[in-house]
Amino acid sequence: MLWVLYSLLSAFSLATADAFTKKVPDVDDSILMSARFLYATPLALLLLFFVSMPKLDMSFWLISLLFIPLEALLQVLYVKAIRISPLSLVVPLMSLTPVFLVFTSFIMLGELPSIMGFFGILVVVAGAYILNFKDFGKGILEPFKAILKERGCVYMLIAAFLASITTNVGKILIQKSSPLFFSIVYLPLFAMVFLIIAFFTSKKKIVQLKSNFKGLFPIGLFFGLMVIFHSFAIRLVIVPYMMSIKRTGSIFSVLYGWLLFKEKNIMGRVIGTVIMLIGAALIILF
């Protein structure tokens, strides 16, 4: 069950990175995206002392060429979605990724959950959806209805599907190398990718990376830890299970919102939390 611990640590690290993200003052989106990878890079470089160079075949590099643009597009669409549309509409749509993974993981990796495991995935997704959904007055199906009129919802739906592909591709790369080696390559590589994007889209604001160092560095640190724990977990279990447990990170986000940002209506999210825990128990125990 070591994969459960790694998955939960990955979820906690991501929620912590997001909490620090919310505490940062007005910073340009592209700068924020760059910081997540740039300030995680020192952690990746430290790992060089603990990993040996794996033997990489040509398929590793060919698959990497597929992974890089898809992962970059996923990150860009995610940021665009939360920037142009209400969070209560777009965030719940990311909960669909584990469902997409049931199909994409079977096609790409030959992985298929048990009947009880599949039911657990659906329960976790339902809990995550309820946990993240804020405006119940408009109806719980509002994010899906908004797809027809909200561009951000379209972006997020595409991002959720892309995540179901990049997660599988990432696992293939990890299997062909190692979790630590993947983390060492992934973080600096995308730091460069998003620094280039930031240079062309926010050239005048690139100085924010330095002036907001104290606020941005913890984001990169915990984002880097998330990537490392994610890499270890995903190698030990089928992808839909791992991502479903990682989705329980929404519970940590709710706790941060309550304790650090004094967000209201926390008790209304207890139902979503309980549902997610039930789903997680079904996956872990069966």
N, C-alpha and C positions, 0 to 999 in steps of 0.2 A: 504493500500500500504506500510505498515511498512516493509514487506518482501523485497521490492525493496531497501529501505535504508540499511537494514542489508546486503543484497547481495552486494551492491556497497561498503559498508564499508569493507566487507570481501575481495572483489576484490582489493580495495586500499591497505589494510593491506598486502595482499600477494605480490602485486607489490612492495611495500616498502621493505618487507623482501628480495625479490629478488634483489632489487637495492643495499641494504646493502651487500648482498651476493657477488655481483660483485665487490664491493669495497674492500672486504677482500683480503689480500695478499695470497700467495700460501699456501693453507690449504688442507689437504687430504680430499677426498670426504666423507669418512665414518665419519670423525671428523666433517665435515660441517653438515652432516645429524644429527649427535648426538646433535650438538649445537642448531639446530632449535627446537628440543623438550626439551633439557635439560634447556636452558635458558628461555623457555616459562613456565617451571614448577613453578617457584616462583609466576607467575601471576595466575596459576591454584590454588595454595595453598592459595592465598589471597581470592579467591572466596569461600573458605570454610566458611568464615564468613557471606556469603550472600545466602547460600543454605542449605536446610534441606535434610536429608537423605531420599530418596524416598523408597517406598516399592518395592523391586525387586523380581520378581519371578524366577523360575528356567530357564525359557526360555531366560531371559536376559543374564545369564551366558553362556548358550549353544550357543546363537547367538554371544556372544563376542568371544567364541573359534573359530568361523568361521571368524569373522572380523579381528582378530589380524594377522594371517598369511597372509591373502589376502592383507591387508593394508601394511604390512611390505614388501611383495613381490612387490607391486605397487611402493613403494618408491625406492626400490633397482633397479628395472628395469628402472625407470625414470632416476636415476643418471647414471646408466650404459649406457643408450642410449645417453645422452648428452655428455658422456665422450668419447665414441668410434666413434661417427658419427657427421657430421657437424650439427650445430644447425638448419640451414636453411632447412635441410632434416627432422629432427626428431620432432622439436617443432610443426609444423603445424598439425602433426598427432594427437596431443592431442585435437585438435579442434573437433575431431569426438566423444568425450565423450557425449555431449548432444544428438547426434543422437542415440547412443547406449542406452542412458537413456530412450528414448521414448519407446523402447521395453522392457528393463529390469524393468523399473518402472511399466509398465503395468502388467508384469508377477509377480513381487515381491510385489507391493503395490496396484495394481489395479488403478493406476493413468494414465490418458490419456489426453493429451492436446487437445484443440479445433483445428479445421482445420486451423484457422488463427494463433493460437498459434504455431502449428506445422510448419507453413510457416515461422513464426518469428524465430523459433529455427534454421531452415535451413539458414535463412538470417544471423543470428548472427554467425553461424558456418562458412559460406562463408566469412564473414568479418574478423573473427579471423584468418582464414587460410591465406587470402591475407595479413593481417596485419603482421603476423609472417613470411611470406615467403619472402626471401631476394634475391634469385638468379633466377630472372625471365628469365634470358638468357637461362637457361636449360629447361624452360617450367614449367608451374604451376603444372603439374602432376608428376613432378620429384620425390617428396617424395613417391608417390605410386609405381612408377616404381622401385625405390630404394629398396623397400621391398624385391625384389627378390635377391638383391646383397648386401644390407647393413644390418648387424646384428643389429645395433642400431635401425633401422626402425622397425624391427620385435619386439624388446623389447618395443619400444614406442607404437606400435599398441596394444600389449598385455596390456601395462599399461593403455592405454585409455579405453580399454574394462573392465579391472579390476576396474577402477575408476567408471564405470557405475554400478558396483555391490556393491562396498564398500560404495558408497554414499547412496544407498538405504538401505543397512544394517545399516549404521550409523543413518539414519533417524528412523529406527525401534528401535534402542537402545535409541535414544533421546525420542521417544514417550513412551517408557517403563520406562524412568527415568525423565530427564529434560535437557534442553540445558546446563545449568551451571554444573550439575553433570556429564554429558558426557564429557565436556571439562576438568573437574578436573581429571577424570579417564584417558582420552585419552592421554593427554600431558605427565604426569609422566610415564605412562605405556610404551609409545613408546620411551621415553627418556631412560628407562632401556633397552629396546629391542635393540636400536641402539648403546648404550654404550657397550653392550655385543658384537655386531657385530664389533664395532670399536676396541675393546680389542683384538679380534682374528685376525682382518685384518690389523690393524694399531697400534699395541701395542706400538711401539717405538715413535709414533707420538701423543699419547694420551695427551702429555704435551701441545699440541697446543690449547687445550680447555682453558688452563689457560693463556698461553702467548699471545693469541689473544683475550682475554676476551672483550676488548673495542670494537673490531670489530664484534665479534660474538654475544654479548648480544643483540644489537638492532635487529638482525635477529630473535632471539628467541622471543623477546618481540612482534614484529609485526606478527610473525607466530602464536603466542598464541592468539593475537587479532583476527586474521583471523579465527582461529578455533572457537572462541566464537561467532563471528558475523555469521559465517557459520551455527552454531548449532541453533541459534535463527531464522535465515531466513528459513532454510529447514523445520522447523516445521510448518511454516505458509502457505506454498504453495507447489504445486507438484514439485518434484525434477527436471524434465527437464527444467522448467521455471527458477528455482533458479540458476541452474548451467549455463544456457545460459546468465543470467544477470551477474553472477560472471565472466564469460568468457570475459566480457567487460573490465576486469582488464588489458587486453593487451594494452588498450588505455593508462592507467597509465604508463605501462612499456615503451611505446614509448615516452611518455613525459619525463620520467626519463632518457631515453637514449639520448634524445635531450638536456635536460637541464644540466644533471650531467656528462654525458660521451661524449658529443659533437658528437654523432653518426650522420652519414650522411644519405642521401636518406630518410629523415624524411617525406618530402613532398610526396614522392611516397607511403607512408602508409596512407595518408589522405583518400584515396579511401576506404581502408579497415575499417578505423575508421567510416566514414559516413555510410557504409553498416551495420556495427555492431549497430550503433545507431538507424538506421531504423528498424532493426530486434528487438532490445530491445523495441522500441516504439510499435511495433505490439504486442509483448507479454504483455506489461503493459496495453495498452489501449483496447485490444480486448480479 
